[in-house]
Amino acid sequence: MTPASLPGEPKVDVGLARAHGLTEEEYGAIEQLLGRTPTFTELGVFSVMWSEHCSYKSSRNHLKQLPMTGQGVVGGPGENAGALEIGDGLVAVFKIESHNHPSFVEPYQGAATGVGGILRDILAMGARPIASMDSLKFGALDHPRTGYLVGGVIGGIAGYGNCVGVPTVAGEVMFDHGYDSNILVNAFCLGLARREQLQSSRARGVGNPVLYVGSTTGRDGIHGASLLASAQFEPSATAMRPTVQVGDPFTEKLLIEACLEAMETGAIIAIQDMGAAGLTSSSSEMASRGGVGIELWLDKVPLREAGLVPYEILLSESQERMLLVAAKGREEELLRIFRKWDLNAAVVGCIIGEQRWRAWWRGQLVADLPADGLTEKAPVYDRPSSPPKKAMTGFRTPVKRARPSPQVALRSLLASPNVSSRRMIFRQYDWIVRGNTVVGPGGDAAVLRVKGTSRGLALKVDSNPRACARDPYLGTQATVCEAVRNVACVGARPAGITNCLNYGNPERPEIMWQFIKGIEGLRAAALAFNIPVVSGNVSFYNETEGRPIPPTPTIAVVGILDDVRKHIRHQFAQIDDLILAVRTAPPVLAASEYDCLFGNDSDEFWTVNLGRECQLVNGLIEAASLGLIRSAHDVAEGGTAVTLAEACFNSRQILGAEIVGLKSEVELFGEGPSTIIISTAPQCLAELRRIFEPLEVLVLGRVTKNPRLRIAPHIDEDVRELLRIYEGALPLSLNSRAGSKPQSEPQLSEELSRQ
Amino acid sequence: MKWVVVRFPGSLDDDDVVYALREVLAQDVSIVWHRTESLGAADCVVLPGGFSYGDYLRCGAIARFSPIMKSVKRFATEGGLVLGICNGFQILCEAHLLPGALTRNESLSFVCEMATVRVENRQTPFTNQLEIGDVLRLPIKHGEGRYVAPEHELRQLEERGQVLLRYVANDESFGAGSSPNGSMHAIAGVANERFNVFGLMPHPEHAVEALLGSTDGRKIFESITASRT
């Protein structure tokens, strides 16, 4: 039987293909692959599977450069997420993914379903999700849409994450004009499994039934992957709202429990999340990976409403659904488990020997493709790249203003939206549930204990778009260094990297150049630290009307503590401890938060010395394991002075610090790789110097009972007053600029035309 | 003694209560699925935190109709000890096993932080290992924890000593006042008139290990154990 379009469906031609986001060449390749004109359903299926979002056609060649294997990596490329052995027979599974465009169009649901999607990727590996993190980039606080987006995105993450019972333990938030019309929402999830529990996504076994479980299929999210995620924005973007999915965290919670219970039976051969491109991608990827064919009976798919046609059923991105291949004869056992949890469950197809991907509806064949036609046969592009003529910043050139005194500068920095406390955000997230959180949000990295063992896991997500805009290669290296350093600051050994690479339109050579430089930087840093990149995600087309976002590779690192009790916090803990700075290079002001607020005369930029970065990280891990340090805090936005103030903000006991030797603005507020501030008992100094050799260990001062931060000769402040500024700034700016009431949405098209 | 933890669809802190009781406090615990009709042998029944039925409609409003709730009611009527934590507290209010109601936080947003509560009555099965005026650090994490009741009922509750825990200001509340959710009379936990049913918004099960920040929740579980031995 030859598949045919259904009565009333549009005629398939190159024009229709173009409207689906396919190029003329791509449409030609489809006709050649099939030896005929595709049916309407097939065209829809190709358009999502060959989209940038699903096929990685612009990035695939370059991603091969990343070191994906290494010590402790199990599973590996081709599965939904990488897995890392952490000892005691356990594996950590983690991945970060973008949900940028949906979150801009519909912030609450966009962010919520970003969280839900990444949870299911981890679940599909056979792991129980145990922690989430998010990296968020918003436009400047004075942009009219920012308040609305912040409220929606934070609300969506909280609404979904809290209800699904996975703690949100860390994250980062940045505000900058570079993201005014294209925010970034990158969601990370970490799961834990016994090694033998890991599931496969490779379908096998002719005759094995294909099971659909979870929510019903509706019309939401159709073309989310192709038209929303794989094209740049236009002023009419809010009209794309129907392409955004709607999340139901309660069903997701049931799905997690039911899937974990079903996996225990051993009756599941393969399982995958129905994420982007829904039923189409999950079924074709499982078949293609397993080298088998698959047949889908679309009449059997549980629907949310009557009247859905094959095109819609196959392309729906309705959330909270999984597809699994069961061992023949055991399907009833599995279906019973899902029904116990009040979930839909149905046999919707079977595995066939012939390597075809077929879809049937009401006795008619509506799609019949080579099984690898949607995946391996998707186009791969080696897009041209070239450096931009002038350095792309995406950031406004800092305005040179009158320099304030250091004391005023410190206050301004503590109140800056990119430095001040994120408490008003993270106190809306449940970071406690599941009972593993040793260090929650607000520290250098989150620390989780691993029940039943002495171990702990540390996790942190970082990015540095300012540096990447100046130099995408060095900026990416510095981002990896920062995430690795943050994990080492809590005493953990960094063990695995995952990444979410956010860029503009890859069809433009200067964007492709940024991306390639980013990959090269990530590769160099990962190799230097000898840490595998276990998973990742690429998000292109982050631009609106030709204005791309600054290049933003987001890097998350997971580390292991052999003894979780030896974790280190970032606040000073003991009166009369020595305060030390250990650094790989002197700080500079260029691209710093100070630079952004007040300008800076020097254009001297930093570089990254990966060898010294490794020495710093290894020194930290050794010093922590020997119990030589009482606190460790990485110098980031705001520089050393801000870092010292944050270290005084101990919620159990506010302490002070007496510092000498930080005189100039660059010493006080400079950033760049890399400085950490540690506190230690005086008798440990010599031993620490030996451990960090040949790095510089500067004695800055000591911790005092008197709650004042004194940095001679310029700064003498009451720590409680600084804390008040630090805690009050973000609520104040969001409430006054954006209004304290829930925001109605400003008209996007008007805003864009004004710019 | 024998503890039974009820699992509703959408319960989230069920595993955490079981872990605290079984692994940390060496108690005999079992879980019952909400569709079960019988609690089996139980000395204390715990309704755990979470979002039962997604908290759709209203927190606890659907869970109170779960088949197991008939047994929980009977158990409570017969004098059995019932502890409702967070969503469990909400369910107990919805089921009229406890007075009052829990409404949206005054701030209208979810709040997760370490709260400080003061013990107001020690002559109960839930607080007998504590002293009046003891201050406990227990985490809270809820969007609808603002305790409300009519004025005359509040007065009765106070007179009879049914308010067992009350929020007090701490260093981490950053000027937000003593009650993190706007509860009337800063109420964090109340008991019924017979003092055998107790609901509280803070999570004692998340405060039983020093590694996780507080051990102050142990005394509540230890009080229950002490009252039954």
Interface residues (C-beta under 8 A of the other chain):
Chain A: G155 A158 N162 C163 G165 D248 P249 F250 T251 K253 L254 W341 D342 R423 F426 R427 Q428 Y429 D430 W431 I432 V433 R434 G435 N436 T437 V438 R449 K451 V564 R565 S651 R652 I654 E727 G728
Chain B: P9 G10 L12 D13 D15 D16 Y19 A20 E23 G49 G50 F51 Y53 G54 D55 Y56 S109 F110 V111 C112 E113 P139 K141 G143 D171 E172 F174 H203 E205 H206 L211 L212 G213
